Amino acid sequence: MNVKVVMLGQERREAVPEVPQGARAGLGKVFVTGATGLLGNNLVRLLVARGYEVVGLVRSREKADRLLGDVKMTFVQGDMRELSGFAPAIEGCEAIFHTAAYFREYYQPGDHAEGLEEINVKGTLALMDEADRRGVKRFIHTSSSGTIGTKADGSPGDEDTPPAHDQLANLYFKSKVDGDAKIRDWRGKNGMAVIEILPGWMWGPGDAGPTPAGRMAQDFLARKIPGIVSGGTCLIDARDVAAAMIAALERGKGGEKYIVAGEFHTIEEVLRGLEKVSGVPAPKMHLPNPLVMTFAFLQETLGRLSGREVLVTREGVRIMRASHRVTSAKAERDLGVKFRPLDETLGDVVRWYQVHLPR
């Protein structure tokens, strides 16, 4: 099946993955948190294309109109810290897709402990309680593949592999580990099924935030990336995560979690890919780690003093150098998840920014 996708001056046809006949849980009304985020805005587009009635939680109505003004859906303005302000909009929804999280803010200077706890842990549990109370049947929660470690033999981790100690040093990953543990212990009163999706490093069009991935793409196009840093991670298109979340709604098993992380790519592969799709030359110099960490420290210091976003942080460098690998085999088998090629993702990212970045 093909649907028309319109994004502020762009129009093209995009294939919508088919669901096997009989697999649907039944089209209905669904609620999406974080609807203007990278994952959220791609998810609502796919849900609407599939025939679902979508209610999207947004913090900024102006941003929602700008990003999703062409999508037939309902916007509800609110904040995960103030559940009572938007809770009535959950009424009548069959499912909730919870994509909102304190994430991109973490990769900038500042103290983030309170935001991580309030939104990623307490806010999620409060939303689950409210959804269960209002008769929601399914709750699809977005966690992170950063909560999964590497197996003892060095092979990629799966859904049962606990995180390594160094992963817990990342406070965002730790907030997701803590939240996931509480989700597993959570028991609703009305039988709401909870399913967790664990994405890898998400890239994709519509990254208006931007996330660290979008910031990297913007910096590349502006020729601000001085060299190549070592390491890499599993990278996935946000649209493929969105398709996996819908598959989890329609045929996933309650109480299960599914890694949807994509293939492993080095930072050098990503930069070479961006060069291929944009024509902007990638840096050729490989930067030694001490130099990169010093540069990141100076960036963080400048960010604290100026209040501006920084190009790179020490935490981001550490994550890439860890070269974390996980397997998405379970999601591929049980949900029919497929991953589009890296060049397709990067090409769509570059084209989106070429249209939307100020000139």
C-alpha positions in Angstrom: 0.0 0.0 0.0 1.2 3.5 -0.8 0.1 6.7 0.9 0.7 10.4 0.1 3.0 12.1 2.6 3.0 15.9 2.6 5.6 17.7 4.6 5.6 21.5 4.3 6.2 21.9 0.6 7.3 18.3 -0.1 5.2 15.6 -1.5 6.1 12.0 -2.3 4.7 8.5 -2.0 5.9 6.3 0.8 5.3 2.6 1.2 3.3 1.7 4.3 4.3 -1.8 5.6 1.4 -4.1 5.3 0.0 -6.1 8.3 -0.9 -9.7 7.7 -4.6 -10.3 7.3 -6.3 -11.0 10.6 -3.4 -9.5 12.6 -5.1 -6.1 13.4 -6.4 -5.5 16.9 -9.1 -3.3 15.3 -8.7 0.3 14.2 -9.7 2.8 16.8 -8.8 5.9 18.7 -5.2 6.1 20.0 -3.3 8.7 22.1 0.3 9.6 21.3 2.6 11.5 23.8 5.5 13.4 22.4 3.7 13.8 19.1 6.0 16.5 17.7 9.2 14.6 18.6 11.3 12.7 16.0 9.6 9.4 16.7 6.2 10.9 17.7 5.6 12.9 14.5 6.6 9.9 12.2 4.4 7.6 14.3 1.3 9.8 14.1 1.7 10.1 10.3 1.8 6.3 10.0 -1.1 5.8 12.3 -3.3 8.2 10.4 -2.2 6.6 7.1 -3.3 3.2 8.6 -6.7 4.6 9.5 -6.4 5.2 13.2 -8.0 8.2 14.9 -5.1 10.0 16.6 -5.0 12.3 19.6 -1.5 13.8 20.1 0.0 15.3 23.2 2.2 18.3 22.4 3.9 20.9 24.5 3.8 23.6 21.8 0.7 24.1 19.6 2.7 26.4 17.3 5.3 23.6 16.7 2.5 21.1 16.2 0.8 23.2 13.6 4.1 23.7 11.9 5.2 20.1 11.8 1.8 18.3 11.6 -0.6 20.9 10.3 -1.3 18.7 7.2 -2.2 15.6 9.3 -5.9 14.9 10.2 -5.6 14.5 14.0 -6.4 16.1 17.3 -3.8 18.1 19.3 -3.9 18.3 23.1 -1.5 20.8 24.7 0.1 19.6 27.9 3.1 18.5 29.8 4.1 15.1 31.3 4.8 16.8 34.6 1.1 17.9 34.8 -1.0 14.8 34.0 -4.2 16.3 35.2 -4.0 19.0 32.5 -4.5 16.5 29.6 -5.8 13.3 31.3 -9.4 13.8 30.1 -8.2 13.5 26.5 -7.3 9.9 27.1 -10.9 9.0 27.6 -12.2 6.7 24.8 -8.7 5.8 23.6 -8.0 2.1 23.0 -4.3 2.5 23.2 -1.5 4.9 24.3 1.8 5.2 22.5 4.2 6.8 25.0 7.1 8.4 23.1 7.6 11.5 25.3 10.8 11.4 27.3 13.4 13.7 28.8 16.1 12.8 26.3 17.6 15.4 24.0 17.9 17.9 26.9 20.2 15.4 28.7 22.9 15.7 26.0 23.4 19.4 26.8 25.1 21.0 29.8 23.2 21.2 33.1 21.7 19.2 36.0 19.2 16.8 34.5 18.5 14.4 37.4 15.1 15.9 38.4 13.8 16.0 34.8 14.8 12.4 34.1 13.1 11.2 37.3 10.0 13.3 36.9 9.3 12.6 33.3 10.9 9.2 32.5 10.0 7.4 35.7 7.3 9.1 37.7 5.5 10.6 34.7 5.4 7.3 32.9 4.0 5.4 35.9 1.3 8.1 36.5 0.3 7.9 32.9 0.0 4.1 33.1 -2.2 4.4 36.2 -4.5 7.0 34.5 -4.7 5.0 31.3 -5.6 1.8 33.1 -8.2 3.7 35.1 -9.8 5.1 32.0 -10.1 1.7 30.3 -7.1 1.8 27.8 -6.5 -1.7 26.5 -2.8 -1.4 25.4 0.1 0.8 26.5 3.1 0.9 24.1 6.0 2.3 26.0 9.2 3.6 24.3 12.3 2.6 26.3 15.9 2.4 24.9 18.3 -0.2 23.7 20.8 1.5 25.9 19.2 -0.4 28.8 20.6 -3.7 27.2 24.1 -4.8 27.8 26.5 -7.1 25.9 26.4 -10.8 26.5 29.2 -12.4 28.5 30.7 -14.0 25.4 30.8 -10.5 23.7 27.9 -11.1 21.4 25.1 -8.5 21.0 22.7 -8.3 23.9 19.1 -9.3 23.7 15.9 -8.5 25.7 17.2 -10.6 28.6 20.7 -9.1 28.8 21.2 -6.7 31.8 23.0 -3.4 31.3 26.7 -3.1 32.1 27.9 -0.9 34.9 29.2 1.8 32.5 25.8 2.1 30.9 24.2 3.0 34.2 26.7 5.9 34.5 24.6 7.5 31.7 21.7 9.0 33.7 19.3 8.9 30.7 19.9 5.1 30.3 19.7 4.7 34.1 16.3 6.5 34.2 15.0 4.1 31.5 16.4 1.1 33.5 14.7 2.3 36.7 11.5 3.1 34.8 11.5 -0.3 33.1 11.9 -2.1 36.4 9.0 -0.3 37.9 6.9 -1.0 34.7 7.6 -4.7 35.1 6.4 -4.6 38.7 3.3 -2.5 37.8 0.0 -4.1 38.2 -3.1 -2.4 36.8 -6.6 -2.9 38.0 -8.3 -3.2 34.7 -6.1 -5.5 32.7 -4.2 -3.0 30.5 -1.4 -4.8 28.6 2.0 -3.0 28.5 4.5 -3.6 25.7 7.9 -2.0 25.6 9.8 -1.0 22.4 13.6 -0.4 22.8 14.9 1.6 19.9 18.5 2.2 18.8 19.9 5.5 17.8 17.1 7.1 15.9 17.5 9.1 12.7 14.8 10.3 10.3 13.0 13.2 8.7 11.0 15.5 11.0 13.7 15.9 13.6 12.9 19.5 14.5 14.1 19.3 18.1 16.7 18.4 17.1 17.9 15.2 18.8 21.7 14.5 18.9 21.2 12.7 15.5 19.6 15.7 13.9 22.1 18.1 15.4 24.9 15.9 13.9 23.2 16.1 10.5 22.8 19.9 10.7 26.4 20.3 11.8 27.6 18.1 9.0 25.7 20.2 6.4 27.1 23.3 7.9 30.6 21.8 7.8 31.1 22.2 11.5 32.4 18.6 12.1 36.2 18.8 12.2 37.0 15.1 12.2 36.0 11.5 12.7 35.7 10.1 16.2 36.0 6.4 16.9 33.1 4.1 17.8 29.5 3.7 16.7 26.2 2.1 17.7 23.1 0.5 16.3 21.2 3.0 14.2 17.6 2.9 13.0 15.1 5.0 11.1 12.4 6.5 13.3 9.8 5.4 10.7 10.9 1.8 11.2 10.5 2.2 15.0 7.0 3.7 14.4 6.0 0.7 12.2 7.3 -1.6 15.0 5.2 0.2 17.6 2.1 -0.2 15.5 2.9 -3.9 15.0 3.3 -4.3 18.7 -0.2 -2.8 19.2 -1.7 -5.0 16.6 0.0 -8.3 17.4 2.5 -7.9 20.2 2.3 -9.8 23.4 1.4 -7.9 26.6 4.3 -7.9 29.1 6.9 -8.4 26.4 9.7 -6.0 25.3 11.2 -5.8 21.8 14.5 -4.4 20.8 14.1 -2.4 17.6 17.6 -1.1 17.1 18.7 -1.6 13.5 22.2 -2.4 12.3 25.5 -1.3 13.8 27.2 1.6 12.1 30.4 3.4 13.0 30.5 7.2 13.1 32.7 7.1 10.1 30.1 5.2 8.1 27.5 7.7 9.1 29.6 10.6 8.0 30.5 8.9 4.7 26.8 8.2 4.2 26.0 11.9 4.7 28.6 12.8 2.2 27.2 10.4 -0.3 23.6 11.7 -0.1 24.4 15.4 0.3 27.5 16.1 -1.7 29.1 17.8 1.3 32.6 16.4 1.8 33.1 14.4 5.0 36.1 15.1 7.2 39.0 12.8 6.6 41.0 13.3 9.8 40.6 10.8 12.6 40.6 12.6 15.9 42.4 11.0 19.0 40.1 10.4 21.9 42.0 12.8 24.4 41.6 15.6 21.9 37.9 14.9 21.4 37.2 14.8 25.1 39.1 18.0 25.7 37.1 19.7 22.9 33.8 18.3 24.4 34.8 19.7 27.8 35.4 23.1 26.3 32.1 22.9 24.5 30.3 22.1 27.7 32.0 25.0 29.5 31.0 27.4 26.7 27.5 26.1 26.8 27.1 26.7 30.5 28.4 30.2 30.2 26.5 31.2 27.0 23.3 29.1 27.4 23.8 27.9 23.8 23.6 24.3 22.5 26.9 22.6 22.1 28.3 20.6 19.2 29.4 17.6 21.3 29.4 16.5 25.0 31.7 14.1 26.8 28.7 11.8 27.5 27.9 11.6 23.8 31.6 10.7 23.0 31.6 8.0 25.7 28.4 6.4 24.3 29.8 6.2 20.8 33.2 4.9 21.9 31.5 2.0 23.8 30.3 0.6 20.3 27.3 -0.9 21.9 25.6 -3.7 20.0 22.2 -5.4 20.4 20.1 -7.7 18.4 16.6 -7.0 17.1 16.0 -10.7 16.1 13.0 -11.1 18.4 11.2 -8.0 16.9 12.1 -9.2 13.4 10.6 -12.6 14.1 7.5 -11.7 16.2 6.6 -8.3 14.8 7.8 -8.5 11.3 10.1 -5.6 11.8 12.2 -4.5 8.8 15.0 -1.9 8.5 15.4 0.4 5.6 19.0 1.0 4.2 21.2 3.6 5.9 21.5 5.7 2.7 17.7 6.0 2.4 17.4 7.3 6.0 20.3 9.7 5.6 19.0 10.9 2.3 15.6 11.7 3.7 17.1 13.4 6.7 19.3 15.6 4.5 16.4 16.5 2.2 14.2 17.4 5.1 16.7 19.8 6.5 17.4 21.3 3.1 13.8 22.3 3.1 13.3 23.3 6.7 16.6 24.8 7.8 16.8 28.6 7.7 18.7 29.8 4.6 
